């Protein structure tokens, strides 16, 4: 029995980073498929906004609060 040689090839390519280092904001996009398929009661836009990381309901008014900052939010 003879020993054969093993050959490995590694290919490295440069790609865009997964994060933007110059921005500190948090954003997300609720896609049409999510709007059509998620079981959201009443189909209210504020319920879809709660899918955004860092979004919670404001305890005092029930409005959506982003990163602990209540009020001042606009929904297009």
C-alpha positions in Angstrom: 0.0 0.0 0.0 1.4 3.4 -0.9 0.7 6.7 0.9 -0.9 9.3 -1.4 -0.6 13.0 -1.0 -3.4 15.2 0.2 -4.0 18.7 -1.2 -6.0 21.4 0.5 -7.0 24.7 -1.2 -8.0 27.8 0.8 -9.6 30.7 -1.1 -9.9 34.1 0.7 -12.1 36.9 -0.7 -12.9 40.3 0.7 -16.5 41.1 1.5 -18.4 44.0 3.0 -18.5 43.9 6.8 -21.6 42.8 8.6 -21.8 46.0 10.7 -21.4 49.6 9.9 -18.7 51.0 12.2 -19.7 54.6 11.5 -23.3 54.3 12.6 -24.6 53.9 16.2 -28.3 53.7 15.4 -30.5 50.6 15.4 -32.9 50.0 12.5 -34.8 47.2 11.0 -37.2 46.6 8.2 -40.4 44.7 8.6 -40.9 43.0 5.3 -44.1 42.4 3.4 -44.0 38.6 4.0 -43.8 39.3 7.8 -46.7 41.6 7.7 -48.8 39.1 5.8 -47.8 36.0 7.8 -47.2 37.0 11.4 -50.1 36.5 13.8 -50.3 40.1 15.0 -53.6 41.0 16.7 -55.5 43.8 14.9 -52.7 44.3 12.3 -51.6 47.5 14.1 -48.4 49.2 12.9 -47.2 49.7 16.4 -47.3 45.9 17.0 -45.0 45.4 14.0 -42.7 48.1 15.3 -42.1 46.0 18.4 -40.3 43.5 16.2 -37.4 46.0 16.1 -34.5 45.2 18.4 -34.6 47.5 21.4 -38.3 48.4 21.0 -40.7 47.9 23.9 -44.0 49.4 25.0 -43.7 52.4 27.2 -45.2 51.6 30.6 -46.9 54.9 31.2 -48.6 55.6 27.8 -48.5 52.2 26.1 -46.7 53.8 23.1 -43.7 52.2 21.5 -40.4 53.2 23.1 -37.1 52.7 21.2 -33.9 52.1 23.3 -35.7 53.5 26.4 -36.6 56.8 24.8 -40.4 57.3 24.8 -42.3 59.5 22.4 -41.1 61.3 19.3 -41.5 58.2 17.2 -43.1 58.5 13.7 -44.5 55.7 11.6 -44.5 56.2 7.9 
